[in-house]
Amino acid sequence: MSKKARSHRSSRPAPPDRRPPDPARGPAAGERTGRRVHPVARDSRPFWKRNASALISALVLVGVVGFGAWVFLQATRPAYACQSLLTAPPATPTPAASSSPAATPTPAAPTPQLGFPVADRGNKHGSGSDTLTFGECPPSSGTHDPQPATRGFHGPGDAVRPGAWLHSMEHGYVALLYSCGAGGTSCPDPETLDALRAFADNAPQSEVAGACGLRNKLVVARFDDMSAPFAALGWDRVLLNDTFDQDLFLSFYGQWVDNAPTGEAKEC
């Protein structure tokens, strides 16, 4: 064999190794390695433990939404409902004087009791947040809030529940109410509101009010569900009027303050 032929034969590549791979040596050169499969450990904890964070977040969300819905319902729930509006009964006619017998001197007539009586509706205490249903409006008795209204003047924008000043009346207070109309757009003019504020400040101090250290026992507040723009209320007694007549309402106050037929009338 020539030198050239031997050189050509020695340049051929060696045949691949057909022996099975030895696991101890690892894969042979040029061999593809397979994907190793790692076993996944199963979480054997109970469901609530495995999802505790998600469950707590869901409960918090439900609580927040529920509380918001409760607040909304409380804010939009009406404070009261009226079954009817009070109107003044017809005035009792005064008999005309006759020509005989001859007139005789008579003593001065006593001052009439102002207002008209209204059937008593009881004096139970409600929760202070429920809707109160009154047989007549403005109410002069009936179920009311556990806390009374603050003495003095309350403006058109003040949130004063009727159940609060009704509780005050149970304690011998007089309530002087003014209306802003069915749509709430017909409030008294600023001059009248100033007069109502001054009336609340300057009404006489009753005997019980003095003993309690109060200026007087009068609440002035807005109440729209009335057949007249103004009303003065004592327990079971109502006076309706088309205008704010200071002298008229002052006489009513003097007659009915501390004069409620309730056990709390002489209390502060």
Stockholm file with secondary structure:
# STOCKHOLM 1.0

chainA/1-268         MSKKARSHRSSRPAPPDRRPPDPARGPAAGERTGRRVHPVARDSRPFWKRNASALISALVLVGVVGFGAWVFLQATRPAYACQSLLTAPPATPTPAASSSPAATPTPAAPTPQLGFPVADRGNKHGSGSDTLTFGECPPSSGTHDPQPATRGFHGPGDAVRPGAWLHSMEHGYVALLYSCGAGGTSCPDPETLDALRAFADNAPQSEVAGACGLRNKLVVARFDDMSAPFAALGWDRVLLNDTFDQDLFLSFYGQWVDNAPTGEAKEC
#=GR chainA/1-268 SS CCHHHHHHHHTSCCCCCCSCCCTTTCSCTTCCCCCCCCCCCCCCSCHHHHTHHHHHHHHHHHHHHHHHHHHHHHHHSCSEEESCBCCCCCCCCCCCCCSSSCCCCCCCCCCCCCSEECCCCCCCBCCSSSCEEESSBSCSSSSBCSSCCCSEECCTTSCCCHHHHHHHHHTTCEEEEECCCTTSCCCCCHHHHHHHHHHHHHSCCCHHHHHHTCSCSEEEEECCCCSSSEEEEETTEEEEESSCCHHHHHHHHHHHTTCCSSTTTTCC
#=GC SS_cons         CCHHHHHHHHTSCCCCCCSCCCTTTCSCTTCCCCCCCCCCCCCCSCHHHHTHHHHHHHHHHHHHHHHHHHHHHHHHSCSEEESCBCCCCCCCCCCCCCSSSCCCCCCCCCCCCCSEECCCCCCCBCCSSSCEEESSBSCSSSSBCSSCCCSEECCTTSCCCHHHHHHHHHTTCEEEEECCCTTSCCCCCHHHHHHHHHHHHHSCCCHHHHHHTCSCSEEEEECCCCSSSEEEEETTEEEEESSCCHHHHHHHHHHHTTCCSSTTTTCC
//
